[in-house]
Amino acid sequence: MPTLPKAIRQLTESFEKLPGIGPKSAQRLVFYLLHTPEASLQQFADRLIALKKDVVLCEVCHNVSERSPCSICDDAARDNTLLCVVEQPLDAIALESSGTYAGTYHVLHGAIAPLNNIGPDQLYLKDVVGRLEGVSELILATNPTMEGEATALYITELVRAKAHESLRITRIGHGLPIGADIEYADSMTLKRAMEGRREL
Amino acid sequence: MPTLPKAIRQLTESFEKLPGIGPKSAQRLVFYLLHTPEASLQQFADRLIALKKDVVLCEVCHNVSERSPCSICDDAARDNTLLCVVEQPLDAIALESSGTYAGTYHVLHGAIAPLNNIGPDQLYLKDVVGRLEGVSELILATNPTMEGEATALYITELVRAKAHESLRITRIGHGLPIGADIEYADSMTLKRAMEGRREL
């Protein structure tokens, strides 16, 4: 039986490996690319190769960066008494664009998820302890999911045992997001919102 | 404000250009790739470049192929008295895997869609006429959509004017797909299914 040309099948295979892209979507992407100019395919290929070459992980905070230490760790204007632990580089970017935080970050690159075989050793987690000198507050900004909560708990216990007495360990606030509707909020969010109520 | 490294932003941009991939999905794909080995990124890049280099359109039927004429047009065992017009290469592959057709194909690479500025001149349509010598039946297997129907009608008129008297022009059968439920079928499909009923 005649099949599709090998180049099409192989590229489809590469796209299929990406998360959230099934066999049909992969095929659709390849047929789309077949009609794009050769120069833009070349550019796409160059950028794929550049990804690993030009991106490094900062040796201090483990965020993605063009150099190590990264521009945040290297910035003397940042408040070094605040350290914020996040799961992913994109979480740090989101906090940066909110413009409310001027401290430093620590990027775990994931959360503890036993079901996916991700334990503390698979994350950049243990060296948080070595960064606590001079830090007055450690903010745990992992996601409010099962995995994120477990990770926050693990870090709390790890740090409590080894850190100086005066260190405050805080968890990022949970509650109703701005613009949300109490009617449609889930019960866990409402429970957290009630617990986290503040004096006006 | 510190942003993501340039290599990440540029690759995200390339992914965003693909159909059905928005900014968030693109970012997710790039961060996924950041954790894959360099060799598989290199392979992905090589396959992107190979796509345009190794795939040609058959000069006879315009299907995608590794050589021209393609393996179907070049196959002496195929029935050259049957010619089947399809919109896309994948349509021809689907008919091939059904194993019910042994004739040749003609791939239009689209359908007439005035709203998207696709007229007969943007398709491999006009040279169907030149392929009719020795053909006894021309099967129009464009999709049962507005565009596909318009294309089938256009080809019928084009061919009727120029072809030999004995040429049969047929349209692929429409009706209920196997496994479907009459209760949930749309009225247009039911209308076609009633029109296309056959003696048992």
Interface residues (C-beta under 8 A of the other chain):
Chain A: M1 P2 T3 L4 P5 K6 A7 I8 Q10 L11 S14 K17 L18 P19 G20 S25 Q27 R28 L29 V30 F31 Y32 L33 L34 E38 S40 L41 Q42 Q43 F44 A45 D46 R47 L48 I49 A50 L51 K52 K53 D54 V55 V64 S65 E66 C70 S71 I72 Q88 P89 L90 I93 E96 S97 G99
Chain B: M1 P2 T3 L4 P5 K6 A7 I8 Q10 L11 S14 K17 L18 P19 G20 S25 Q27 R28 L29 V30 F31 Y32 L33 L34 E38 S40 L41 Q42 Q43 F44 A45 D46 R47 L48 I49 A50 L51 K52 K53 D54 V55 V64 S65 E66 C70 S71 I72 Q88 P89 L90 I93 E96 S97 G99
